[in-house]
Amino acid sequence: MYLWFAVATVSAALFRSGAVTAIAGFLSWASFAVYLTDYGARWVGFDPWAPPVMAVVIVALVRFTGADRARHLAYLLAVGWLAWLYTLHEDIRMALAFVLCGMAAFVAVSLPPLRGLAFIRTAGAAPAFYAFLVAAVGLLLLNIEHDEGWPLVVVGMATLAMAVLAIALQGRDNGAVRYLAYATFAAEVFYLASVTVGSILGTSSLFLLSGLLVAIVAWVVIRLEGRFGARSTEVTE
């Protein structure tokens, strides 16, 4: 598999072929699948380092050949590799690292000066979307680990706040981030409803808090959508 990937990489570079770049991307996934078939949730030798290295190679090929859609194969491979790393230890600190590093990367590519760099700008929606996706995966893992008490409240409020932050920073220009943030917010509200239903006081408190929070967020989203529309009109004019 490594030999096939190497040959595809060299061929894509020599002929500047977007199609062969996509083939190299699929071969990177295939090689990782072979490793998982052989070893599963075990770190054996240096092979586990191959997926992130291949992802970097694919991104470089995408920049060179112009095969923009193939970049998603590299980003998804990196996200899948991170998720596999978590299965090795199932350490809550790793899930927290996903959230912090993912949101840090998301904010970095959403604000000047990184957002104005040609490397980030020409990559389109992918950098911000996949950075937020890593943070969302971390938040999912934290929600699974903390399903009661104050830890549940803290994780739930953090999830909702990060979803709103994502909409504020990238909602106007990045539809993928916007919809992922909406889905994250909605899923978190439903999850909180499901784990707190059990007592009249808990259920009523949840719906009161959720109603107030949804009302606030709805007002914020309406204002943001209005601002997005106004800016789009100005650009058109």
Solvent accessible surface area in square Angstrom, and as a share of the most:
residue,aa,sasa,rsa
1,M,74,0.33
2,Y,102,0.39
3,L,129,0.64
4,W,158,0.56
5,F,18,0.07
6,A,48,0.37
7,V,85,0.49
8,A,10,0.08
9,T,25,0.15
10,V,85,0.49
11,S,32,0.20
12,A,0,0.00
13,A,43,0.33
14,L,135,0.67
15,F,158,0.66
16,R,148,0.54
17,S,25,0.16
18,G,27,0.26
19,A,75,0.58
20,V,37,0.21
21,T,0,0.00
22,A,29,0.23
23,I,93,0.47
24,A,0,0.00
25,G,0,0.00
26,F,128,0.53
27,L,29,0.14
28,S,1,0.00
29,W,91,0.32
30,A,36,0.28
31,S,9,0.06
32,F,12,0.05
33,A,52,0.41
34,V,69,0.40
35,Y,13,0.05
36,L,63,0.31
37,T,117,0.68
38,D,87,0.45
39,Y,78,0.30
40,G,30,0.29
41,A,64,0.49
42,R,139,0.51
43,W,100,0.35
44,V,49,0.28
45,G,51,0.49
46,F,176,0.73
47,D,54,0.28
48,P,1,0.00
49,W,132,0.46
50,A,20,0.15
51,P,3,0.02
52,P,31,0.20
53,V,89,0.51
54,M,10,0.05
55,A,8,0.06
56,V,103,0.59
57,V,42,0.24
58,I,0,0.00
59,V,29,0.17
60,A,59,0.46
61,L,11,0.05
62,V,1,0.01
63,R,91,0.33
64,F,91,0.38
65,T,23,0.13
66,G,50,0.48
67,A,18,0.14
68,D,81,0.42
69,R,216,0.79
70,A,6,0.05
71,R,12,0.04
72,H,76,0.34
73,L,30,0.15
74,A,1,0.01
75,Y,46,0.17
76,L,76,0.38
77,L,0,0.00
78,A,33,0.26
79,V,21,0.12
80,G,26,0.25
81,W,25,0.09
82,L,48,0.24
83,A,42,0.32
84,W,19,0.07
85,L,29,0.14
86,Y,18,0.07
87,T,69,0.40
88,L,36,0.18
89,H,128,0.57
90,E,117,0.52
91,D,39,0.20
92,I,58,0.29
93,R,177,0.64
94,M,47,0.21
95,A,0,0.00
96,L,84,0.42
97,A,42,0.32
98,F,15,0.06
99,V,4,0.02
100,L,104,0.52
101,C,86,0.52
102,G,3,0.03
103,M,16,0.07
104,A,64,0.50
105,A,46,0.36
106,F,0,0.00
107,V,46,0.26
108,A,41,0.32
109,V,18,0.11
110,S,2,0.01
111,L,77,0.38
112,P,112,0.71
113,P,110,0.69
114,L,66,0.33
115,R,77,0.28
116,G,51,0.49
117,L,87,0.43
118,A,59,0.45
119,F,112,0.47
120,I,28,0.14
121,R,145,0.53
122,T,79,0.46
123,A,9,0.07
124,G,51,0.49
125,A,46,0.36
126,A,5,0.04
127,P,20,0.13
128,A,6,0.04
129,F,44,0.18
130,Y,18,0.07
131,A,13,0.10
132,F,0,0.00
133,L,36,0.18
134,V,24,0.14
135,A,0,0.00
136,A,16,0.13
137,V,36,0.21
138,G,0,0.00
139,L,4,0.02
140,L,106,0.53
141,L,27,0.13
142,L,15,0.08
143,N,9,0.04
144,I,108,0.55
145,E,86,0.38
146,H,61,0.27
147,D,74,0.38
148,E,130,0.58
149,G,51,0.49
150,W,193,0.68
151,P,65,0.41
152,L,9,0.04
153,V,57,0.33
154,V,95,0.54
155,V,14,0.08
156,G,0,0.00
157,M,61,0.27
158,A,33,0.26
159,T,3,0.02
160,L,6,0.03
161,A,61,0.48
162,M,38,0.17
163,A,1,0.00
164,V,30,0.17
165,L,72,0.36
166,A,0,0.00
167,I,4,0.02
168,A,47,0.36
169,L,40,0.20
170,Q,11,0.05
171,G,0,0.00
172,R,85,0.31
173,D,81,0.42
174,N,6,0.03
175,G,36,0.35
176,A,46,0.36
177,V,0,0.00
178,R,46,0.17
179,Y,149,0.57
180,L,35,0.17
181,A,0,0.00
182,Y,66,0.25
183,A,58,0.45
184,T,20,0.11
185,F,27,0.11
186,A,45,0.35
187,A,62,0.48
188,E,9,0.04
189,V,30,0.17
190,F,152,0.63
191,Y,61,0.23
192,L,13,0.06
193,A,20,0.15
194,S,74,0.48
195,V,52,0.30
196,T,39,0.22
197,V,88,0.51
198,G,76,0.73
199,S,63,0.41
200,I,157,0.79
201,L,139,0.69
202,G,25,0.24
203,T,31,0.18
204,S,59,0.38
205,S,56,0.36
206,L,14,0.07
207,F,114,0.48
208,L,120,0.60
209,L,86,0.43
210,S,16,0.11
211,G,40,0.39
212,L,103,0.51
213,L,36,0.18
214,V,64,0.37
215,A,60,0.46
216,I,104,0.53
217,V,15,0.09
218,A,44,0.34
219,W,149,0.52
220,V,37,0.21
221,V,25,0.15
222,I,121,0.61
223,R,131,0.48
224,L,20,0.10
225,E,61,0.27
226,G,46,0.45
227,R,120,0.44
228,F,13,0.06
229,G,38,0.37
230,A,52,0.40
231,R,100,0.37
232,S,58,0.37
233,T,72,0.42
234,E,120,0.54
235,V,120,0.69
236,T,120,0.70
237,E,166,0.74
